[in-house]
Amino acid sequence: MTRGQGEESIRQRTRRDGSQFWEARVTLNGRQTSFYADTKTEALKRARAARADAERGFGMDATSVTIERHMLDWPELVRPTVRDSTFQSYSGHVHVWIVPHLGRVKVTDLTPAHVRKMLAAVAEAGRSDATVVRVRATLSSAMRQAQVDCGLTRNVASIAKPPKSPAPAFRREVLTPSDARTILAAFDGSRLWPLVAFAIGTGLRQGEQLALHWSEIDLDHRLLHVRRSLDGKRLVQPKSKKSARTLPCRHLPCMHLMPSASRTTPTECLPAATGRSRTWCSRTLPAASGPGRR
């Protein structure tokens, strides 16, 4: 079908987790702008509303758009294209840092100095260097959208450099056997002891642990197949290609927490602490439907 000038186009797209959403694109003020939604109708509705506003001469005037107005709308705009945890991170940065410090500034008036001052406030509040970098990245992503919507010529958030931290450079630390014993001792007698021991023994992320299915645990060969992760209430693909992996766990103590391969019914092993000794009891897992279960 041939589209007239300014009319919207619509296409269905797929997220990394396999779920689908819709992207409607429309030309506003000479620039292609995308609007996303879970349904075709909603995506078209957003695109048509923006086009109507532009045709009436308001809504896309950059000189009247504040950082607050732009930032409060932006997370919902990109929500269909990102993970739930990413959306929550964006929303937190917007409400806790960006809007309180920059909300009254017009998008056209925002300067690198504004951004540096906000980042300095994040650092002075005792937040880590990583948090400072993530807040800047969130603002930079949002300002890229403002470049499209408002015709900005540059992204000042990407130009501004975060403040230098007096803290020593980050050094990755690995648990020692002594550290591991201390942590396990702290959970002695707790129902969470198997989960903690499993995490220490395998190095799996929390979302990866919670997304494991019985079909991904090879009890005969003592192997774990990491194929997905739990993100909020959704099962998604691992964070990277390397995150999808098979772990040989034959010699790890945590594998002794798994039920015997000879069992025909999956079981959950629970610690039953009796003084300083530990015995293990098993019970059948209840049938469940929902994230992380089959």
Residue pairs with C-beta under 8 A, 6 or more apart in sequence:
3 9
5 27
6 26
6 27
6 51
7 26
8 24
8 25
8 26
8 44
8 47
8 48
8 51
9 24
9 25
9 26
10 22
10 23
10 24
10 25
10 40
10 43
10 44
11 22
11 23
11 25
12 20
12 21
12 22
12 23
12 40
13 20
13 21
13 22
13 23
13 81
14 20
15 21
15 80
15 81
15 236
16 83
16 236
16 237
17 83
17 231
17 234
17 235
17 236
17 237
18 237
19 234
21 36
21 37
21 38
21 43
21 80
21 81
22 36
22 37
22 38
22 39
22 40
22 42
22 43
22 44
22 80
23 34
23 35
23 36
23 43
24 34
24 35
24 36
24 37
24 43
24 44
24 46
24 47
25 32
25 33
25 34
25 35
25 47
26 32
26 33
26 35
26 47
26 48
26 50
26 51
27 33
28 50
28 51
28 54
28 60
28 149
29 54
29 60
29 151
31 148
31 149
31 151
32 148
33 47
33 50
33 148
33 149
35 43
35 46
35 47
35 50
35 77
36 43
36 77
36 78
36 79
36 80
36 81
37 43
37 45
37 46
37 80
38 80
50 59
50 60
53 59
53 60
54 60
58 64
60 149
60 150
62 106
62 107
62 108
62 146
62 150
62 151
62 152
63 106
63 108
64 106
65 106
65 107
65 108
65 146
65 150
66 103
66 104
66 105
66 106
66 107
67 98
67 99
67 102
67 103
67 104
67 105
67 106
67 107
67 110
68 99
68 102
68 103
68 104
70 107
70 142
70 145
70 146
70 149
70 150
71 94
71 98
71 99
71 102
71 103
71 139
71 142
72 94
72 99
74 90
74 94
74 142
74 145
75 87
75 90
75 91
75 94
77 145
78 87
78 90
78 141
78 145
79 87
82 90
83 231
83 232
83 234
83 236
84 231
84 232
84 233
84 234
85 231
85 232
88 232
89 134
89 138
90 138
90 141
93 134
93 135
93 138
93 139
94 138
94 142
97 118
97 121
97 122
97 135
98 118
98 135
98 138
98 139
98 142
101 117
101 118
101 121
102 110
102 114
102 115
102 118
102 139
105 114
107 143
107 146
107 150
107 152
108 150
108 152
110 143
110 156
110 157
111 156
112 156
112 159
112 160
113 160
114 156
115 136
115 139
115 156
115 157
115 159
115 160
116 160
116 161
116 162
116 163
118 135
118 139
119 132
119 135
119 136
119 160
119 162
119 163
120 163
122 131
122 132
122 135
123 129
123 132
123 162
123 163
123 165
129 162
129 165
129 167
129 170
130 170
132 162
132 163
132 165
133 162
136 157
136 160
136 162
139 157
140 155
140 157
140 158
142 157
143 152
143 155
143 156
143 157
143 158
144 155
146 152
147 153
147 154
147 155
175 183
175 200
180 200
183 196
183 200
184 193
184 196
184 197
184 200
187 193
187 196
188 273
188 278
189 271
189 273
190 271
191 270
191 271
193 271
194 254
194 257
194 269
194 270
194 271
195 209
197 253
197 254
197 257
198 204
198 209
198 254
198 257
199 206
199 209
200 254
201 249
201 252
201 253
201 254
201 255
202 209
202 224
202 247
202 249
202 252
202 254
204 212
204 224
204 226
204 247
205 229
207 229
207 230
207 231
208 226
208 228
208 229
208 230
208 238
208 243
210 230
210 291
210 292
211 228
211 229
211 230
211 235
211 291
211 292
212 224
212 226
212 292
213 292
213 293
213 294
214 266
214 294
215 294
216 224
216 225
216 226
216 227
217 223
217 224
217 225
217 258
218 224
218 225
219 258
219 259
219 260
219 261
220 261
221 250
222 248
222 249
222 250
222 251
222 255
223 246
223 247
223 248
223 249
223 250
224 246
224 247
224 249
225 246
226 238
226 243
226 244
226 245
226 246
226 247
227 238
227 244
228 235
228 236
228 237
228 238
229 235
229 236
229 237
229 238
229 239
229 243
230 236
230 291
230 292
233 290
233 291
234 291
235 291
235 292
237 244
238 244
249 255
257 269
257 280
258 269
259 266
259 267
259 268
259 269
259 282
265 284
266 284
266 285
267 282
267 283
267 284
267 285
268 282
268 283
268 284
268 285
269 280
269 281
269 282
270 280
270 281
270 282
270 283
271 278
271 280
272 278
272 279
272 280
272 281
